[in-house]
Amino acid sequence: MADDLVLLGTAGHLEARIWRDALAQEGIPVLMRPADPLGPAGYAPAMGDVRVYVRSEHERRARWVMGDGIEPAITVPGEEPEAEVAEEERAKAGD
């Protein structure tokens, strides 16, 4: 399983929990791990940065949910990607 995990990003503890909750609402499982398991003092930090991982099969959708500017992997009926809409508008303007 570890081989198919991809790092979605690193965030503070609170922000990482918000990411986790947003992804969970979309049915995307998340693995959260401390960015630095042993802090500078040699012990585990209580509220340090967290690395957020998703399975590679969910990466594209997870990045879309997080607003990384990636088109969704699954097109929802009635919701056309912006690039297609812009292209259709240009085509109509040219007629």
N, C-alpha and C positions, 0 to 999 in steps of 0.2 A: 504494500500500500504506500509506503514512504516514497517509492520511486515515481508514483504518479501525482505527487503533491507539487504545487507550484506556489511560490510566494506571491501573494496578492499585494502585500505592502507591510510597512512597519508604522505603528502609530502608538500614541500614548494609551495607557490602559483604558481610559474612559472612551476615547474615540474608537479603539479596537472593539469594544463591546457594542458600540453603536453600529459599526460595520457588521459585526456578527449578527446582530438582531435584524438588520436590513436584509442581509443575505438569507437568514433563516426564514424570513417572510416569503422569500422567493423559492424556498425549498432547496437552498444550496447549503450543504453541510460545510462547516468551518472548523479548522484546527488552529488554536491560538497557543503560541509558545513564547516565553520571555526572549527578548532579543539578546539579552546578556544574562544567562542563567546564574552566573556568579558576578555580582557587581564589583566595583573597584575595591570594596572592603573585604571581599572574599566570601560574602554570603548572598543569598538570594534576595533581590530587591522586592519590596512589597508592591510598589506601584511604578515600575519602570516601563520602558518601551516593550511593545508586544509585536511579534511577527504573526501575520494572519495568512494562513495557507488554505487553499481549496484544491480539490482534485482537478487534474488537468482537463477532464471532460467538462468541468463547470467553469473553467477560467474565462472564456469569452463572455458568457452570460454574467458572471460575477463582476467582471470589469465594466460591463455595460450598466449593471445595477449601481456600481460605485461611481458612475459618471466619468469614466476614463475616455469618453469620446469614441467608443467602439460601438458599431452597429450591433444590435441584438442577434444572437445566433438563430433565434426563432422569430420569424415575423408574425406578429399578432394581426389577425384580420382587421382591417380598418386603420391600422397604424403603419404607414409607409415610411421607410427610412428617409431622412431629410434629403439625401443626395438624389434619390429617385424623384422626389417631389420637385426639387429644383430643376432637374433635367426635364421633367414634363412641362414645367412652367416656361422654360426656355424654348422648348419645342412649340408650345402654343403661341408664344410671342413672335416666333419666326414665321408663323403661318399668315 
